[in-house]
């Protein structure tokens, strides 16, 4: 009866956390180092990596070993077995959620983290991980709720402040966003994420000099293409067009870099500069660059309109 009950629990949890009702059986892909067994081999054979675990500790240990070796299918299978012994174990639920999150299965990750956070609403790690997944799914209100629960229990996780800063930015609450992101940077000075998010807020606010200064804090060796793009945009808004082009070519191909500098120059009312960059964008493209050609025409129209408006 106990074995039947355990299998029933595994089936229910599997359907929820593995995404298919049939996942209660052993994973079809065995451990990379294992060998196919004969069809009459017993599943309880101690040499089989897919045999049923006999205790919670064994299931977790074997699951950790499988995850460490890169066999996440087997790890999930074993962690679900562990839950048949201790259904509300938040550490195991967190591991299941983390595997699904790494795979990009956000719906399944969310289910696992929801179970963990509901089982232990005062556990900062459980609530923060749920908040991160909800934010990735653009559930801003849900993410905000769980991240605030997390920070109320543990005010030392910079990632939570970083995520709250992103949420505040998306809501247009720029002062709050900067406060959260500064806190994140204070807790983790070498983390580039809060710096990039702070620069994005400053760009949205039109504080281009501050945005450039923030981005300069990110070491060149760790700057992503997004960091170079934002730096180039900030420099272009400040009229530093040559610097902007040098930064943007770290993130974009040459035609698009020229085109973006031209677009910013146009917002700066530097129509002749904009025309020059749009023409370079069109000329440097190996194929017809429709947007650049349209921008060339627009810049010429604005220059002509400006000439006609002069007394």
Secondary structure, DSSP 4 states (H G I P E B T S, - for coil): -HHHHHHHHHHHHHHHHTSSGGGGSPPSS--TT--PPPTT--TT-TT-TTSPPSSHHHHHHHHHHHHHTT-HHHHHHHHHHHHHH-TT-HHHHHHHHHHHHHHT-HHHHHHHHHHHHHHTTT-HHHHHHHHHHHHHTT-HHHHHHHHHHHHHH-TT-HHHHHHHHHHHHHTT-HHHHHHHHHHHHHH-TT-HHHHHHHHHHHHHHT-HHHHHHHHHTS-GGG--HHHHHHHHHHHHHTT-HHHHHHHHTTTS-HHHHHHHHHHHHHHTT-HHHHHHHHHHHHHH-SS--HHHHHHHHHHHHHHHHHHHH--
